[in-house]
Amino acid sequence: MPLLVSIITPTYNHQTYIAECIQSVLEQSFSQWEMIIIDDGSTDFTVKIANDYASKDSRINVITQENIGIFRLCETYNRALGIAEGKYIAILEGDDFWESDKLEYQVEVLESDPDMILSWGQAKNISSDKKTVYNICPDVNSEEFKYFNNNPVGAILNILLYKDSIPALTVMVRKDALIKLGGFLQFNGMPTIDIPTLLQLSLVGKFGFIPQPLGCWRNYAGQATKVYPAVLIEGYFNLVKEFLASNSENPFVKTINPKIIFSFFQRKLIVAYSRAGRFKLIRKEFSGARRDYIQSIHLPGGEYLWKLRSLTGLLFSLFHLDIEWFARLLKRPTYNE
């Protein structure tokens, strides 16, 4: 049977998680796939574990490279895209895993409509030990649901211009649509490829949303979204400004009020710096936490509850206290290493 899906799995020091990631692919009800694991110079046993699986299943291809980091992530993804043979490209990072019927559902959706360029669905946001499910997103009962299928084309910008609401591990996209974009995209200063790529794809074709969890992503202090939350928001803000400017003649883009978006991101930066401070506290980076908390407090734009949280975190950073203990005391979510 012909190969239909190429799975791109970037990984770095994921020895704790990579086996479960690969196993979730092996357990898929749909079997016409290849898995391209591209390791960015791991210093642990990630590659050994991946190679053990590859030696037993020819559909798994492990590629290693010298570490270039997440600020050159598009190079890693596009290296894998360059050798991918599937009609569709699926994304699964090395610390995430899928439900067993994920690929089957998405291939069926995309094969049913040639005008649909991308399929995605819900994902569970879980703790690193899988004992806690923080939430399932996106919320199918939200008012935003009407935009999830990007129909008419461009409609999902009503969400994507404000937040990255599409879990990357659920994305399956037509390879030819990616190739026409020039491959995966990365915006200067952002340690991610999904947001820039999805913004451009939103102007190309319809999306197909599947209203059920397709996989799980772990929420822990050492992942990129926790190490660089403020960097991500600042980058997102700059990306949106450039996107609106470069697509100003698009009929849908013309209907967007940039002032509303810019005010939104000013408030988001307050939250992002507060969260950055918290995750630095977890990693015991006390001076860095203080800088982030102070930045959160001084930024204009309201969000006074978050500024109060930042003030509390600032005090914890000054006295080298355990912020996670305090969160547990208040029965708030905690984030383990």
N, C-alpha and C positions, 0 to 999 in steps of 0.2 A: 504494500500500500504506500502511496506517496507521502512524503514528509510534509506536514502542514504547519507545525508550530515550532519555532525556535525560541527557546527559553534563555534569556540572558541573565546570568547570575554574577554580579560583581561581588567580591568578597575581600575582606581584610581582617585578619585576626579574629575569625569567627569559629575557632575550634570548638567552642561550647555549643554552637548552634548549627553548624553546617551539615552534620549528619541528619538532623531532623528536617532541615530544608530539602536535602536531596531525597530523603525517604518520602517526603510528601509528593515529590514529582514521580517517583517510582510507583506510588500507590494510586496514581491518576487512573480513572476509568477510561480515559482517552489515551491511546498509546502511540499516536503518530507524531512524536516529538523528538527533538534533540535538545540537550541542555549544554549550554556553553558557559562554563564556570571560568571567570577571568579573575585571577587573584592578583591583587595589587601589592605584591611584595610582603606577604604575611611573615611574621617572625615567630609564629606559633606552629601548631600542627594542622592548621587548616588545609594546606595543600596535600599533606599525607592522607588525611581522612578522605578528601575529595578523590584523590588518585586511587584509593582503595575501592571506592564505588565505581570509578571509571574502568578499572580493570575487570569488573564483573558485568558491565553493561556498556556496549559500544555506542549507545546513544548519548553518553556523557563524555564531554570533551573538556579537559582541564588545561587552561592556558595560564602561564605565569609571566609576570613582568616585574621590572624594578618599580618600587613604590613611586607613584607620581601624585598621589593624594586626591582628595575629593574636590579640590579646586580645579582639577583637570579631569573631572569625572567623565565628561563627554568623550574624551579620547579613549577611555576604557570601554565605554558603551559602544562607540562607533567601531572600535577594533573588533568587538564581537559581532556587531551588525554586518561588518564587511565579510565575514565568513558564514553568516547565517544562511541556511538554505530553505527555511520555511516560508510559507505564504504569509504567516502571521508571526508577530514578535510579542512575546510575553515577558514580563519583568518579575524577577523574584530575587531579592537581595539575600545574602547569605545568612542573615539572622532572622528571616521570616519563613513562613511555611503556608501551604495551601490546604484547602479542603479537597477531598478526593475527586469530586465531580467538577472542579473549577474549569478545567480546559474543555471538557465535554459541553458544558453549558455555553461557553463563549464561542467555540467553533460553530455550534449550531446557530447562534444568534448572527454571527458575521456571515456565514454562508447563506443565510436566508435573505440578505439585503445587500446588494453590491454598492449601494450608496452609503452604507454604514462603514466608517473607517476605523472605528474604535469601540471596544466593549469594555465595560468596567462594572464594579459592583461594590457591595458593602464589605467591610473588613472589621475584625475584632481587634481592639486595642488592648493588649494584655501586658501583665507584668513579666519580667524576664524569666521567672520560674513558672509561669502559666497558671498560678494559683488565683490570680485576680483578673477579671475582665473589667477594664475601666469603662469602656463604652463600645458600642457598635456604630460605625459611621459609614456613610452619612445617614441622617435620620430620614427615613422614607415618609414620615408624617410631617415633615417641615414644608413650609411654603415654597422652598427652593426645588422641591421634587419636580415641578413642571418644567424645569430647565435641564434635568439630568440627561435627556436624550439628545440635547443640542439640536432640537428641531423646533423652529427653523435654524439653519446653520448660523452659529454665532450666539445663540440664546444662552449657552452655558457661561458666556462671559459675564453674565449677571452674577455668577458665583466666583468664577476664576479670577476676576479682576480684584477680588477682595481676599480670597483665601484659597489655599490648595485643598480642595475638598475631595479630590479623587485619589484614593489610596493607590500608590504606585504598584503595589504587589498584585492589584486586581486588574491592571491594564493589559489588554491585548489589542494590538494595532496592526493594520495592514502594512506589510513591509514596503510596498510600493509608495504608500503615503509618506512614510518616513524618508525614503530615498529622495522623494521630490522636495522635501524640506532641506535636504543636505545632510540627513541623519539626525541624531539626537542633538539638541541645542543646549548650550550653557551660557548664562549671562554673566558677565564679568562681576566678580565679587560674591557669587552665589555658589555654595557647595552642593548643588543639586542640578539635575537635568530635567526632572519631570515638569516643573512649572513652566519654564520657557518653551518646552516642546509642546505641552498641552495647549498653551495659549495659541500657538500657531496652528495646531491641528484643529482648534475650535472653529477656524475660518474655512476649513477644507471640506468637512463632511459631517454627517450625523453620527451620534454616539448611540450605543445600545447599553442601557443600564439594566443590570440584573439585581432585583431587590432581595438579595439574601447574601449572607457572609460567604465570601469566596476564599478567605484566608485570614491569617493572623499576623500582626506585626507587634514586636516587643517594644515596650516603653521602658527604657533604662537610662541612667545618667550618662553613660559613656558614648551613646550614639550621637551622630552628627547633629541631629535636630536639637539635642540638649546642650551640646558643646557650643553651638553657634546660633542660638535662637535670635539674638539681636541682629547678627550678621545676615541671617536669612530674611528677616523682616525688612531691614534696610535695602537689601538686594532686591527683594520682591517689589518694594516701593519704586526703586529706580527702574526695574524691569517694566513695570506697568506704565510708567511715564514714557519710556522709550517705545513700548508696544503701541500705545495710543497715538504717539507722534508718527510712527512709521506706517500705521494703518489708518490714518486720519480720513482717507477717502472711502474707506469701507462703509457701506450704508448703515450697518449695525453699530459700528464704532461711533459714527456721527451722533447717535442718540444718547451717548453716555456723557454724564456730567462729571468732568474730572475733579471739580472742587469737592464733591461728596467723597470721592475716592481718596483724595489727598488728606482730608480731615480724618477719615477712617484710619489711614495708616499712621497718622500722628498719634492717635490713641493706641494703636497696636504696638508702637515702639515702646510706650510706657510699660505695657504688659511684657513685652519681649525682654526688656532689660531687667525687669523684676524676676522673670523666670530664669534668665541667664545667671543672675546672682544666686538664685536658689540652687541651681545645679552645680555652680562653682563651690558653694558651701558644702554640698554633698561630697564633692571631690576634695574638700579641705583646701581649696584655693582661696584663702580668706581675703587677700589684698585685691584679687580680681573680682571677688564677690562685692567688696565694698565699692569698687569703681562702678560696677553695673547698677547697684542699688542707688547710688548717688545720681547716676545718669537718669534713672527711672523717676526719681523724686523731682529732678529739676526740669524735665521735659514739659513743655506746655501741652494743654489738651484735656485737662480733667482726669478721669479715671482715678478718683481719690481713694477708692478702696484698694486699688493696686499700689498706689503710693504709700498707703498705710502699711500694706504688706512689705513694701520695700524698706520702709523705716524699721519695721520689726526685724527684717532680715539684716539690715545694717547693724543693728545692735547685736544680733547673733554673730555676725562676722567679726565685730570688734572684740567679743569675748570668747571667740572660737567655740561656740556652742553648737549642739546638734539640732539642726533644723528639722530633721526627720522625726526626732523624738517629739518635738513640739507639734508637728503635723499629726502624729498618731494620737497625741493627747487631745487634739481638737477633732479627732476622727475624720481627718482629711486624707486624701490619697497620698501615698508615699511612693518614692521611686528608688528602687534598689540598684546597686551597681551591677 
